C-alpha cells in the first residue's frame, strides 16, 4: 500500500466554561488527566525538552501507552509534544506532534488540539475518535465542577 497523498492531521476545537488556568491545570495535572484522558496520568516536569509519559493502570499493572518529549510550552497558552507508542520510540515515522492551544472566550476557554502527520488513515480515524472522547470528558468534568 502506498503512502497517502495528504497529510492526516486531527484538528479539534472545544469551548469549555472554565478559565484558562483551570483548563491548563486539567491538561497538566496527572490526578485530573486520569479522570478524563482514557484513564491515563500525564506525567512530566512540564519544561521544553522534558519527557512526557501517559501512564495507566490496567488489570493491576502499570502500562505506558504513549510517550513523548515536550517541544514547546508556554504556561496557560501552548503545549506541544511528540507522541509515540513505546514500541515505536526509535521509528520517527511513527511519531506524531500534539499541540494544545488555549485562548480566552466570552464564556470561558477555547481549546484547540491538533495531532498530525499520521501515516495511515486507520490511525487517524482512531485518534480522531479518541480525541472526541477525551475532550468531551474534559469539558464535562470541568463544567460540572464549576457548577458545584
ZIVEN-V982636 format. One record per residue. N is the residue number from 0. RES is the residue in one letter. OMEGA is omega in whole degrees, 0 to 359 (NA if undefined). Layout:
BEGIN
n->(N & N)
res->(RES & RES)
omega->(OMEGA & OMEGA)
END
This chain:
BEGIN
n->(0 & 1 & 2 & 3 & 4 & 5 & 6 & 7 & 8 & 9 & 10 & 11 & 12 & 13 & 14 & 15 & 16 & 17 & 18 & 19 & 20 & 21 & 22 & 23 & 24 & 25 & 26 & 27 & 28 & 29 & 30 & 31 & 32 & 33 & 34 & 35 & 36 & 37 & 38 & 39 & 40 & 41 & 42 & 43 & 44 & 45 & 46 & 47 & 48 & 49 & 50 & 51 & 52 & 53 & 54 & 55 & 56 & 57 & 58 & 59 & 60 & 61 & 62 & 63 & 64 & 65 & 66 & 67 & 68 & 69 & 70 & 71 & 72 & 73 & 74 & 75 & 76 & 77 & 78 & 79 & 80 & 81 & 82 & 83 & 84 & 85 & 86 & 87 & 88 & 89 & 90 & 91 & 92 & 93 & 94 & 95 & 96 & 97 & 98 & 99 & 100 & 101 & 102 & 103 & 104 & 105 & 106 & 107 & 108 & 109 & 110 & 111 & 112 & 113 & 114 & 115 & 116 & 117 & 118 & 119 & 120 & 121 & 122 & 123 & 124 & 125 & 126 & 127 & 128 & 129 & 130 & 131 & 132 & 133 & 134 & 135 & 136 & 137 & 138 & 139 & 140 & 141 & 142 & 143 & 144 & 145 & 146 & 147)
res->(X & X & X & X & X & X & X & X & X & X & X & X & X & X & X & X & X & X & X & X & X & X & X & X & X & X & X & X & X & X & X & X & X & X & X & X & X & X & X & X & X & X & X & X & X & X & X & X & X & X & X & X & X & X & X & X & X & X & X & X & X & X & X & X & X & X & X & X & X & X & X & X & X & X & X & X & X & X & X & X & X & X & X & X & X & X & X & X & X & X & X & X & X & X & X & X & X & X & X & X & X & X & X & X & X & X & X & X & X & X & X & X & X & X & X & X & X & X & X & X & X & X & X & X & X & X & X & X & X & X & X & X & X & X & X & X & X & X & X & X & X & X & X & X & X & X & X & X)
omega->(181 & 177 & 175 & 187 & 181 & 174 & 179 & 180 & 176 & 177 & 181 & 175 & 176 & 175 & 183 & 179 & 178 & 180 & 185 & 183 & 178 & 179 & 179 & 179 & 179 & 178 & 189 & 179 & 184 & 179 & 179 & 181 & 180 & 183 & 183 & 188 & 175 & 179 & 181 & 170 & 176 & 187 & 178 & 170 & 172 & 172 & 177 & 180 & 180 & 173 & 171 & 181 & 173 & 187 & 176 & 174 & 179 & 181 & 176 & 181 & 176 & 180 & 174 & 184 & 184 & 176 & 176 & 177 & 177 & 182 & 179 & 176 & 172 & 187 & 178 & 183 & 192 & 171 & 178 & 179 & 172 & 185 & 178 & 172 & 184 & 181 & 179 & 183 & 183 & 181 & 185 & 177 & 180 & 178 & 173 & 176 & 175 & 178 & 170 & 174 & 182 & 175 & 181 & 174 & 179 & 184 & 181 & 185 & 172 & 177 & 175 & 178 & 171 & 175 & 191 & 179 & 175 & 180 & 184 & 180 & 179 & 177 & 180 & 182 & 179 & 181 & 178 & 178 & 180 & 179 & 176 & 179 & 183 & 185 & 176 & 176 & 177 & 180 & 180 & 181 & 184 & 181 & 176 & 178 & 185 & 179 & 181 & NA)
END
